[in-house]
Amino acid sequence: MRWNSQAYLWRTTKTGQRQVSWRLWVLIWVTPVLFALASAGLLGEAAYKLLATEETEGRIVRVYAWDGETIFDRGTTHYGPVFRYVWSDGNPTEASVGMSHRDWNFDIGSRHQIRYFPGRKTNVVIPGPHNWAVLLMIGAITLMTAVPAWWATRRIRRWRATAV
């Protein structure tokens, strides 16, 4: 039997045997598995940002501002702060966060805890729950899709086990 010759998802043969195609298992589990992989990737990224950075204090030197352009953030002003901090070689340097938020309208000259990568000059990280928010949402979606997939798997296996 060729791998692509199963033109069914599930069936009962003339002899009463119940069969389930591999395609059905893919349909049931593709969404939870893809979201789980995305969660694992986001967890790796968040862990890397936490483990590969060093904490320091940065002083705000500039704050860029612009209006939201999508249907979700029209009428909202986004702020992108630029920090001055002492890099690992002892010289002062400036870097932004690389993203924006409506709550980051910091006063010029104010000091904040930041994390920076000591091996290369790149964007800094502002510690906080926003670094984990997407990971938690994708993880919740993983659970919300895994529960019905698990339930469907149990039902299908029970259906196969009760064959005549």
C-alpha positions, 0 to 999 in steps of 0.5 A, a space after each residue: 500500500 502506498 503512503 498516499 493511497 488512503 483516500 479516507 479519514 476513517 472507515 469500517 471495512 466489510 469485515 468490521 475492522 475500523 481503520 483510521 488514516 494518518 491524515 486524520 491524526 495530522 488534522 487533529 494534532 497539527 494545530 496544537 503541535 505547531 502552537 507548541 513549537 511556537 511556544 518552545 521557540 518563544 520560550 527559548 528567545 525569552 530565556 536567551 534574552 534573560 541569560 545572555 544579557 547583563 543588567 545595568 541602569 540606563 538614562 533616557 536621552 531621547 524618546 521618539 513618538 509616533 501615532 498608531 497606524 493600524 485599526 487596533 492602535 489608531 489614536 494611540 501614541 507609541 513611544 520608543 525610548 533611547 537609553 545611554 548606558 555604560 557598555 561592557 568595555 567601559 565606554 558610554 553608548 546609546 541604544 533603543 529598545 527596538 520596539 515601542 509601547 504607549 506606556 514608555 513615554 519616559 522623562 528625559 534624564 530619568 533612569 531605568 533598569 535595562 538589560 544589554 548584550 555584553 558581546 555586541 552592541 544591539 537593542 537593549 531589553 526593558 525588563 518586565 512582563 511584556 517580554 513573556 506576554 506573547 509566550 504566555 498567550 501562545 502557550 494558552 492557545 496551545 493548551 486550548 487546542 490540545 484539550 480538544 485534540 486529546 479528547 478527539 484522540 480518545 474518542 477515535 481510539 475508543 471507536 476503533 477498540 469497539 469494532 465488531 
